[in-house]
Amino acid sequence: MTDRDAIYATLRRLLRELFEIDPAQVTPETTFQELDIDSIDAVDLVVHLHDLIGKRIPPDDFRQIRTVGDVVEVVQRLTAE
């Protein structure tokens, strides 16, 4: 899953399934704070992403994530490695 659009679509689906967030609310610029995703929810999301891509998001990368677009970039980079 290295295509940005596919990663973005998957992330929107996960946000809907895990947190009942309307995909229409989710843009690359949307912050997790705007979506009311707290740190525990973020960890849950990262676990699900790990299951999907088979790679762990490094803690330093995790701490830098603020927006949906940030997640897309990190996942794209990890899957391209």
N, C-alpha and C positions, 0 to 999 in steps of 0.2 A: 504494500500500500504506500507508494511513493508519490502518487498524484495528489496535488494540493486539493483539488475539488473532491476527490474521493475521501480524503482525510477529513475535510470540512463536513461533508455529508454524514460521515460516520460519527463525527463528534456531535453534530446536531441531533442525530438519532439517539446517541447515548444520553445526551442531556434530557431529551424527552422521556426516554425509558427510565432513567435513574431518578430524575428530579421533577418530572412532569412539567418541563419548561417548553413552552410553545416555540417550535423551530423558527417562527417568524420573528421572534425576539432576538434571535442569535445572528450576529454579524461578526466578521473578523475583528472589528473594533470593540465589540461588547466585552466589558470586564466581568470577571466572575463576581465581583461585588454587586454589579448591576443585576446579576441573575440570582442574587442572594445565596451564592455558593460559599459556604464557610470552609475552613481548613479541613475539617473532617470529611465534608463532601468532596473536596478536591482530592483528598487521598483516595477516596472510593473511586473517583473518576480515573485517577492514575492507575489503580489496580486493574480496572476494566481495560484501560488502554494497553497495559502490559500484557494482559491475556490476549488481546487482539493482535498486537504486533510482535509479541514474543521477546521484547526487549524492555529493560528497566529504564525509566526516566531518571537520570542521575540527579541527586539532591540539589546540586548547584543549578541545574536547568530548572528543576521544579520551583526553586525559590525565585527565579526570574520571571515566571509565568504570571501575567496579569490579565491577558485578554485571550479570547478564543483563537485569534490569529497566532498568538505566541505558542499555543498548544500545537496548532497545525504545523508551524515551523519546526518545533522540536521533534514531533513525530515524523515529519518528512525527512529531517536530517538523520534520525536514528534508523529509519527503514532503508535509507539509501546507503548506509555504511555496510 
